[in-house]
Each structure stands twice: as structure tokens, then as C-alpha cells.
Amino acid sequence: MRPLVFAVSAISSLNLSISNGFAQTLPFPENSTFFTGQPPSLVTAETPDSRINWPDAHYYFTFDLPKNSVQSLGKVTIQPQPNVQTIQFNLANTTAFQGTQNSQGKAFALKASQDPKTNAIAVTFDPPIPPGTTFSIRLEANQNPSVTGTYLFSVTTFPAGPNPIGFDMGVGRLSFYQNF
């Protein structure tokens, strides 16, 4: 399947035909920035600390921004989905680096914040991540949940530029277990 490519300067709205025959126009802010070319992808979400109640646990979200993506990546949001327990994060210890959990490279400058209403964590990069980069974000939880199960995180990436339109990466899943 080929990726959708938008001519950024020419789009102020997107017209969608829905299967029942109705059309809907979705307005975008003027001068919006979209990912064009090949979009980024969520490679993996994982933790080396999968035991329940593990203190200072680390969660890694790894992304690939292909060489043929035109835009740099300016921001990632990671939103914990409702579950039995809410995981509390130590945002001051959030890091990002080139590579993966097991092959960490150059660190990236970032600002991390959390929306108190949605619990979405926003990681903003300054300077933005350039195309042709595989990188990881490491979040630190104060403690893993005390209830076993799989916890879901909705992930969205945003291109650098004015009025960025987010690209839904899907869901990262982390599973926590109890040792017997």
C-alpha cells in the first residue's frame, strides 16, 4: 500500500466520501504541516522491567522516521489508555536518543509535559528529529502497576512546522507480570 502524499500548500480542507454516499469536509488550520512522503512508524513499545510494583521502571517507545519523509518530527504524544490502574510518571527523567533500547546513540534535546485531564505525555524536540532517524523515547514510571495485565498507550507523531497535524501511530502495549 502506498502512503498518502499531500501537497501541503494546496490543502485547506480534505473532502472524504463516506461509504453511505455522504461527503464530509474536514477543515485544517491555514498553513498546516503534514507528514509527506513516507510517514514515521512505531517500531516497538517495550520494557525491561515487566514485574508488577517494580520501582523506577523504564518504558521504551522506538520510532523510525524514514529518509524519504519530507518533514522532520517535532513532537510525540503517548497517552495511557484507561486501565485498572493509572501509571504515574517521573517526567523529569524522560530521555530520547538515536537508536533502540539496546543500542543507544546520541541524545536528543526535549521537553516533556503531561496533560492533567487526559494524562497524555507530550515530548517536544528542539531541534526536531530529522528524516532518516531511528530513535527511542524512554519514559520513567514511578512504579509499575500492582495489577498484572496489558496496558495500552495511544501514540501520535507530529511534524515540525506551523499548525502540525498529528499522525496516529496506533497503540503501544506493555504487559506486566507477577513472579511466583
Accessible surface in RSA format (square Angstrom, percent):
REM  Atomic radii and reference values for relative SASA: ProtOr
REM  Chains: A
REM  Algorithm: Lee & Richards
REM  Probe-radius: 1.40
REM  Slices: 20
REM RES _ NUM      All-atoms   Total-Side   Main-Chain    Non-polar    All polar
REM                ABS   REL    ABS   REL    ABS   REL    ABS   REL    ABS   REL
RES MET A   1   240.03 124.3 152.89 101.2  87.14 207.5 130.19 110.7 109.84 145.5
RES ARG A   2   213.40  89.6 198.98 101.4  14.42  34.3  77.12 105.4 136.28  82.6
RES PRO A   3    62.54  45.6  41.29  37.6  21.25  77.2  52.63  43.5   9.90  61.5
RES LEU A   4   130.64  72.8 115.84  82.9  14.80  37.2 118.78  83.4  11.86  31.9
RES VAL A   5   103.40  68.0  72.79  65.9  30.62  73.8  72.79  63.2  30.62  83.0
RES PHE A   6    38.46  19.2  33.11  20.5   5.35  13.9  34.70  21.0   3.76  10.8
RES ALA A   7    66.46  61.1  49.59  76.5  16.86  38.4  60.14  84.7   6.31  16.7
RES VAL A   8    44.88  29.5  37.05  33.5   7.82  18.8  37.05  32.2   7.82  21.2
RES SER A   9   120.49 101.8  77.35 103.2  43.14  99.4  57.08 121.5  63.41  88.8
RES ALA A  10    84.16  77.4  45.20  69.8  38.96  88.6  55.55  78.2  28.61  75.8
RES ILE A  11    35.17  20.0  24.24  18.1  10.93  26.3  27.05  19.5   8.12  22.0
RES SER A  12    75.73  64.0  69.17  92.3   6.56  15.1  37.41  79.7  38.32  53.7
RES SER A  13    47.76  40.4  32.64  43.6  15.12  34.8   8.34  17.8  39.42  55.2
RES LEU A  14    46.57  25.9  46.04  32.9   0.53   1.3  46.57  32.7   0.00   0.0
RES ASN A  15   105.99  73.1  80.44  77.7  25.54  61.5  27.75  66.8  78.23  75.6
RES LEU A  16    74.85  41.7  73.26  52.4   1.59   4.0  74.85  52.6   0.00   0.0
RES SER A  17   104.80  88.6  72.28  96.5  32.52  74.9  38.40  81.8  66.40  93.0
RES ILE A  18    76.85  43.7  68.66  51.2   8.18  19.7  73.08  52.6   3.77  10.2
RES SER A  19   125.34 105.9  77.73 103.7  47.61 109.7  61.87 131.7  63.47  88.9
RES ASN A  20   101.65  70.1  67.44  65.2  34.22  82.4  42.40 102.0  59.25  57.3
RES GLY A  21    69.63  85.9   0.00   N/A  69.63  85.9  38.49 105.6  31.13  69.7
RES PHE A  22   140.67  70.4 137.71  85.3   2.96   7.7 140.65  85.3   0.02   0.0
RES ALA A  23    68.97  63.4  35.82  55.3  33.15  75.4  36.21  51.0  32.75  86.8
RES GLN A  24    90.59  50.7  85.93  62.8   4.66  11.1  26.11  55.6  64.48  48.9
RES THR A  25    77.95  55.4  58.87  59.7  19.07  45.5  35.56  47.8  42.39  64.1
RES LEU A  26    61.38  34.2  61.38  43.9   0.00   0.0  61.38  43.1   0.00   0.0
RES PRO A  27   109.16  79.6  92.97  84.7  16.20  58.9  93.17  76.9  15.99  99.4
RES PHE A  28    39.20  19.6  28.16  17.4  11.04  28.7  29.60  17.9   9.60  27.5
RES PRO A  29    72.74  53.0  59.29  54.1  13.44  48.9  71.76  59.3   0.97   6.0
RES GLU A  30   137.68  79.0 124.57  94.2  13.11  31.2  45.89  88.8  91.79  74.9
RES ASN A  31   104.55  72.1  88.51  85.5  16.04  38.6  22.89  55.1  81.66  78.9
RES SER A  32     2.12   1.8   0.00   0.0   2.12   4.9   0.00   0.0   2.12   3.0
RES THR A  33    14.28  10.2  14.28  14.5   0.00   0.0   9.63  12.9   4.65   7.0
RES PHE A  34    10.00   5.0   9.54   5.9   0.46   1.2  10.00   6.1   0.00   0.0
RES PHE A  35    15.41   7.7   2.56   1.6  12.85  33.4   2.63   1.6  12.78  36.6
RES THR A  36    10.23   7.3  10.23  10.4   0.00   0.0   7.49  10.1   2.74   4.1
RES GLY A  37    18.81  23.2   0.00   N/A  18.81  23.2  17.02  46.7   1.79   4.0
RES GLN A  38    80.41  45.0  78.76  57.6   1.65   3.9  10.68  22.7  69.73  52.9
RES PRO A  39    30.57  22.3  27.24  24.8   3.32  12.1  27.24  22.5   3.32  20.6
RES PRO A  40     3.24   2.4   0.01   0.0   3.24  11.8   0.01   0.0   3.24  20.1
RES SER A  41    50.27  42.5  48.93  65.3   1.34   3.1  38.13  81.2  12.14  17.0
RES LEU A  42    37.06  20.6  12.13   8.7  24.93  62.7  12.13   8.5  24.93  67.1
RES VAL A  43    86.68  57.0  55.19  50.0  31.49  75.9  60.87  52.9  25.81  70.0
RES THR A  44    45.59  32.4  37.98  38.5   7.60  18.1  28.11  37.8  17.48  26.4
RES ALA A  45    18.84  17.3   1.51   2.3  17.33  39.4   1.51   2.1  17.33  45.9
RES GLU A  46    63.29  36.3  60.01  45.4   3.28   7.8  18.97  36.7  44.32  36.2
RES THR A  47    23.08  16.4   4.17   4.2  18.91  45.1   4.97   6.7  18.11  27.4
RES PRO A  48    77.69  56.6  37.47  34.2  40.22 146.2  49.36  40.8  28.33 176.1
RES ASP A  49    19.66  13.8  16.74  16.7   2.92   6.9   2.92   6.9  16.74  16.7
RES SER A  50    37.02  31.3  34.75  46.4   2.27   5.2   7.52  16.0  29.50  41.3
RES ARG A  51   110.89  46.6 110.71  56.4   0.17   0.4  21.55  29.5  89.33  54.1
RES ILE A  52    28.71  16.3  19.62  14.6   9.09  21.9  19.62  14.1   9.09  24.7
RES ASN A  53    66.60  45.9  57.17  55.2   9.43  22.7  21.81  52.5  44.78  43.3
RES TRP A  54    89.18  35.8  86.85  42.0   2.33   5.5  79.89  42.6   9.30  15.1
RES PRO A  55    84.87  61.9  81.00  73.8   3.87  14.1  81.00  66.9   3.87  24.0
RES ASP A  56    83.40  58.4  80.13  79.8   3.27   7.7  18.14  42.7  65.27  65.1
RES ALA A  57     0.00   0.0   0.00   0.0   0.00   0.0   0.00   0.0   0.00   0.0
RES HIS A  58    41.99  23.0  41.99  29.2   0.00   0.0  28.84  29.7  13.15  15.3
RES TYR A  59     0.00   0.0   0.00   0.0   0.00   0.0   0.00   0.0   0.00   0.0
RES TYR A  60    15.21   7.1  15.21   8.7   0.00   0.0   0.00   0.0  15.21  18.7
RES PHE A  61     0.03   0.0   0.03   0.0   0.00   0.0   0.03   0.0   0.00   0.0
RES THR A  62     0.27   0.2   0.27   0.3   0.00   0.0   0.22   0.3   0.05   0.1
RES PHE A  63     0.00   0.0   0.00   0.0   0.00   0.0   0.00   0.0   0.00   0.0
RES ASP A  64    45.18  31.7  45.18  45.0   0.00   0.0   9.20  21.7  35.98  35.9
RES LEU A  65     0.19   0.1   0.16   0.1   0.03   0.1   0.16   0.1   0.03   0.1
RES PRO A  66    16.88  12.3  11.83  10.8   5.05  18.4  16.88  13.9   0.00   0.0
RES LYS A  67   182.33  88.9 158.62  97.3  23.70  56.4 102.34  92.1  79.98  85.2
RES ASN A  68    94.38  65.1  79.40  76.7  14.98  36.1  44.65 107.5  49.73  48.1
RES SER A  69     4.18   3.5   0.00   0.0   4.18   9.6   0.00   0.0   4.18   5.9
RES VAL A  70   105.66  69.5  80.16  72.6  25.50  61.4  85.62  74.4  20.04  54.4
RES GLN A  71    27.71  15.5  23.31  17.0   4.39  10.5  12.92  27.5  14.79  11.2
RES SER A  72    33.10  28.0  28.26  37.7   4.83  11.1   5.96  12.7  27.13  38.0
RES LEU A  73     0.00   0.0   0.00   0.0   0.00   0.0   0.00   0.0   0.00   0.0
RES GLY A  74     9.17  11.3   0.00   N/A   9.17  11.3   8.91  24.5   0.25   0.6
RES LYS A  75    64.42  31.4  64.42  39.5   0.00   0.0  17.56  15.8  46.86  49.9
RES VAL A  76     0.00   0.0   0.00   0.0   0.00   0.0   0.00   0.0   0.00   0.0
RES THR A  77    24.73  17.6  24.73  25.1   0.00   0.0  15.92  21.4   8.80  13.3
RES ILE A  78     0.00   0.0   0.00   0.0   0.00   0.0   0.00   0.0   0.00   0.0
RES GLN A  79    58.73  32.8  58.73  42.9   0.00   0.0   3.45   7.3  55.28  41.9
RES PRO A  80    22.67  16.5  13.92  12.7   8.75  31.8  13.92  11.5   8.75  54.4
RES GLN A  81    57.87  32.4  48.14  35.2   9.72  23.2  12.60  26.8  45.27  34.3
RES PRO A  82   132.86  96.8  98.97  90.2  33.88 123.2 112.21  92.6  20.65 128.3
RES ASN A  83    60.55  41.8  24.13  23.3  36.42  87.7  12.69  30.5  47.86  46.3
RES VAL A  84   109.71  72.2  75.54  68.4  34.17  82.3  84.35  73.3  25.36  68.8
RES GLN A  85    63.04  35.2  53.97  39.4   9.06  21.6  20.40  43.4  42.64  32.3
RES THR A  86    83.67  59.5  58.80  59.6  24.87  59.3  26.96  36.2  56.71  85.7
RES ILE A  87    10.43   5.9   3.01   2.2   7.42  17.9   6.09   4.4   4.34  11.8
RES GLN A  88   106.84  59.7 103.30  75.5   3.54   8.4  40.90  87.1  65.94  50.0
RES PHE A  89    20.73  10.4   0.59   0.4  20.14  52.4   0.59   0.4  20.14  57.6
RES ASN A  90    50.82  35.0  45.40  43.9   5.42  13.0   8.73  21.0  42.08  40.7
RES LEU A  91    41.45  23.1  32.23  23.1   9.21  23.2  32.53  22.8   8.91  24.0
RES ALA A  92    98.48  90.5  55.67  85.9  42.81  97.4  68.47  96.4  30.01  79.5
RES ASN A  93    57.98  40.0  53.37  51.6   4.61  11.1   8.25  19.9  49.73  48.1
RES THR A  94    10.99   7.8   0.50   0.5  10.49  25.0   0.00   0.0  10.99  16.6
RES THR A  95    57.16  40.7  54.66  55.4   2.50   6.0  53.75  72.2   3.41   5.2
RES ALA A  96     1.45   1.3   0.00   0.0   1.45   3.3   0.00   0.0   1.45   3.8
RES PHE A  97    11.02   5.5  11.02   6.8   0.00   0.0  11.02   6.7   0.00   0.0
RES GLN A  98    73.09  40.9  72.84  53.2   0.25   0.6  13.48  28.7  59.60  45.2
RES GLY A  99    16.63  20.5   0.00   N/A  16.63  20.5  16.63  45.6   0.00   0.0
RES THR A 100    50.80  36.1  50.80  51.5   0.00   0.0  42.32  56.8   8.49  12.8
RES GLN A 101    33.05  18.5  25.28  18.5   7.77  18.5   4.11   8.7  28.94  22.0
RES ASN A 102   136.54  94.2  99.21  95.9  37.33  89.9  35.61  85.7 100.93  97.6
RES SER A 103    76.32  64.5  65.33  87.2  10.99  25.3  35.37  75.3  40.95  57.4
RES GLN A 104   105.36  58.9  68.59  50.1  36.78  87.6  19.85  42.3  85.51  64.9
RES GLY A 105    44.58  55.0   0.00   N/A  44.58  55.0  30.48  83.6  14.11  31.6
RES LYS A 106   134.07  65.4 115.69  71.0  18.38  43.8  79.78  71.8  54.29  57.8
RES ALA A 107    80.07  73.6  59.98  92.6  20.10  45.7  60.09  84.6  19.98  52.9
RES PHE A 108    24.53  12.3  13.16   8.2  11.37  29.6  16.39   9.9   8.14  23.3
RES ALA A 109    61.11  56.2  43.85  67.7  17.27  39.3  54.00  76.0   7.12  18.9
RES LEU A 110    48.92  27.2  14.32  10.2  34.60  87.0  17.63  12.4  31.29  84.2
RES LYS A 111   146.26  71.4 140.48  86.2   5.77  13.7  89.37  80.4  56.88  60.6
RES ALA A 112    24.66  22.7   1.86   2.9  22.79  51.9   1.86   2.6  22.79  60.4
RES SER A 113    52.58  44.4  48.59  64.8   3.99   9.2  32.08  68.3  20.51  28.7
RES GLN A 114    57.70  32.3  34.12  24.9  23.58  56.2  12.24  26.1  45.46  34.5
RES ASP A 115    61.72  43.2  53.26  53.0   8.46  20.0  18.08  42.6  43.63  43.5
RES PRO A 116   125.08  91.2  93.40  85.1  31.68 115.2 102.26  84.4  22.81 141.8
RES LYS A 117   194.06  94.7 157.04  96.4  37.02  88.1 106.66  96.0  87.40  93.1
RES THR A 118    64.22  45.7  51.60  52.3  12.62  30.1  56.32  75.6   7.91  12.0
RES ASN A 119    52.87  36.5  52.87  51.1   0.00   0.0   1.63   3.9  51.24  49.5
RES ALA A 120    18.93  17.4  17.23  26.6   1.70   3.9  17.23  24.3   1.70   4.5
RES ILE A 121     0.20   0.1   0.20   0.1   0.00   0.0   0.20   0.1   0.00   0.0
RES ALA A 122    21.13  19.4  20.78  32.1   0.35   0.8  20.78  29.3   0.35   0.9
RES VAL A 123     0.00   0.0   0.00   0.0   0.00   0.0   0.00   0.0   0.00   0.0
RES THR A 124    58.32  41.5  57.14  57.9   1.18   2.8  44.19  59.4  14.13  21.4
RES PHE A 125     6.84   3.4   0.00   0.0   6.84  17.8   0.00   0.0   6.84  19.6
RES ASP A 126   111.20  77.9 103.58 103.1   7.62  18.0  29.80  70.1  81.40  81.2
RES PRO A 127    96.16  70.1  94.12  85.8   2.04   7.4  94.44  78.0   1.72  10.7
RES PRO A 128    52.98  38.6  43.29  39.5   9.69  35.2  43.29  35.7   9.69  60.2
RES ILE A 129     0.00   0.0   0.00   0.0   0.00   0.0   0.00   0.0   0.00   0.0
RES PRO A 130    64.52  47.0  64.44  58.7   0.08   0.3  64.52  53.3   0.00   0.0
RES PRO A 131    44.26  32.3  26.23  23.9  18.03  65.5  26.23  21.7  18.03 112.1
RES GLY A 132    38.31  47.2   0.00   N/A  38.31  47.2   8.75  24.0  29.56  66.2
RES THR A 133     7.06   5.0   6.80   6.9   0.26   0.6   1.12   1.5   5.94   9.0
RES THR A 134    50.19  35.7  44.92  45.5   5.27  12.6  25.55  34.3  24.65  37.3
RES PHE A 135     0.14   0.1   0.14   0.1   0.00   0.0   0.14   0.1   0.00   0.0
RES SER A 136     0.00   0.0   0.00   0.0   0.00   0.0   0.00   0.0   0.00   0.0
RES ILE A 137     0.00   0.0   0.00   0.0   0.00   0.0   0.00   0.0   0.00   0.0
RES ARG A 138    51.63  21.7  51.63  26.3   0.00   0.0   4.40   6.0  47.23  28.6
RES LEU A 139     0.12   0.1   0.12   0.1   0.00   0.0   0.12   0.1   0.00   0.0
RES GLU A 140    15.02   8.6  14.40  10.9   0.62   1.5   0.00   0.0  15.02  12.3
RES ALA A 141     0.00   0.0   0.00   0.0   0.00   0.0   0.00   0.0   0.00   0.0
RES ASN A 142    74.12  51.1  64.22  62.1   9.90  23.8  25.94  62.4  48.18  46.6
RES GLN A 143    85.77  48.0  79.19  57.9   6.58  15.7  15.28  32.5  70.49  53.5
RES ASN A 144     2.39   1.6   0.00   0.0   2.39   5.7   0.00   0.0   2.39   2.3
RES PRO A 145     6.31   4.6   0.05   0.0   6.26  22.8   6.30   5.2   0.01   0.1
RES SER A 146    51.78  43.8  36.77  49.1  15.01  34.6  21.79  46.4  29.99  42.0
RES VAL A 147    55.83  36.7  52.71  47.7   3.12   7.5  55.83  48.5   0.00   0.0
RES THR A 148    67.43  48.0  53.28  54.0  14.15  33.7  20.91  28.1  46.52  70.3
RES GLY A 149    32.64  40.3   0.00   N/A  32.64  40.3  32.04  87.9   0.61   1.4
RES THR A 150    66.31  47.2  48.23  48.9  18.08  43.1  25.87  34.7  40.45  61.1
RES TYR A 151     7.43   3.5   7.43   4.2   0.00   0.0   7.06   5.3   0.37   0.5
RES LEU A 152    66.16  36.8  64.71  46.3   1.45   3.7  64.71  45.4   1.45   3.9
RES PHE A 153     1.14   0.6   1.14   0.7   0.00   0.0   1.14   0.7   0.00   0.0
RES SER A 154    36.16  30.6  34.85  46.5   1.32   3.0  20.07  42.7  16.09  22.5
RES VAL A 155     0.05   0.0   0.00   0.0   0.05   0.1   0.00   0.0   0.05   0.1
RES THR A 156    32.65  23.2  32.64  33.1   0.01   0.0  12.06  16.2  20.59  31.1
RES THR A 157     0.00   0.0   0.00   0.0   0.00   0.0   0.00   0.0   0.00   0.0
RES PHE A 158    35.26  17.6  35.26  21.8   0.00   0.0  35.26  21.4   0.00   0.0
RES PRO A 159     2.05   1.5   0.00   0.0   2.05   7.4   0.00   0.0   2.05  12.7
RES ALA A 160    28.99  26.7  17.13  26.4  11.85  27.0  21.51  30.3   7.47  19.8
RES GLY A 161    42.42  52.3   0.00   N/A  42.42  52.3  23.09  63.4  19.33  43.3
RES PRO A 162    87.60  63.8  75.66  69.0  11.94  43.4  86.77  71.6   0.83   5.2
RES ASN A 163    66.38  45.8  51.58  49.8  14.80  35.6   8.99  21.6  57.39  55.5
RES PRO A 164    55.06  40.1  40.84  37.2  14.22  51.7  40.84  33.7  14.22  88.4
RES ILE A 165    42.49  24.2  38.12  28.4   4.36  10.5  39.65  28.6   2.84   7.7
RES GLY A 166    31.88  39.3   0.00   N/A  31.88  39.3   4.87  13.4  27.01  60.5
RES PHE A 167    77.71  38.9  76.28  47.2   1.43   3.7  77.71  47.1   0.00   0.0
RES ASP A 168   107.20  75.1  85.94  85.5  21.27  50.3  35.20  82.8  72.00  71.8
RES MET A 169    28.24  14.6   5.65   3.7  22.59  53.8   9.32   7.9  18.92  25.1
RES GLY A 170    28.97  35.7   0.00   N/A  28.97  35.7  28.02  76.9   0.96   2.1
RES VAL A 171    57.26  37.7  39.63  35.9  17.63  42.5  39.63  34.4  17.63  47.8
RES GLY A 172     2.75   3.4   0.00   N/A   2.75   3.4   2.75   7.5   0.00   0.0
RES ARG A 173   147.05  61.7 131.13  66.8  15.92  37.9  41.94  57.3 105.11  63.7
RES LEU A 174     3.34   1.9   1.65   1.2   1.69   4.2   3.34   2.3   0.00   0.0
RES SER A 175    34.65  29.3  26.47  35.3   8.19  18.9   9.98  21.3  24.67  34.6
RES PHE A 176     1.23   0.6   0.00   0.0   1.23   3.2   0.00   0.0   1.23   3.5
RES TYR A 177   128.15  59.8 127.40  72.5   0.76   2.0  95.77  72.0  32.39  39.9
RES GLN A 178    93.13  52.1  81.93  59.9  11.20  26.7   8.80  18.7  84.33  64.0
RES ASN A 179    98.99  68.3  75.71  73.2  23.28  56.1  30.20  72.7  68.79  66.5
RES PHE A 180   228.40 114.3 151.60  93.9  76.80 199.8 183.84 111.5  44.55 127.5
END  Absolute sums over single chains surface
CHAIN  1 A    10018.0       7806.2       2211.9       5516.3       4501.8
END  Absolute sums over all chains
TOTAL         10018.0       7806.2       2211.9       5516.3       4501.8
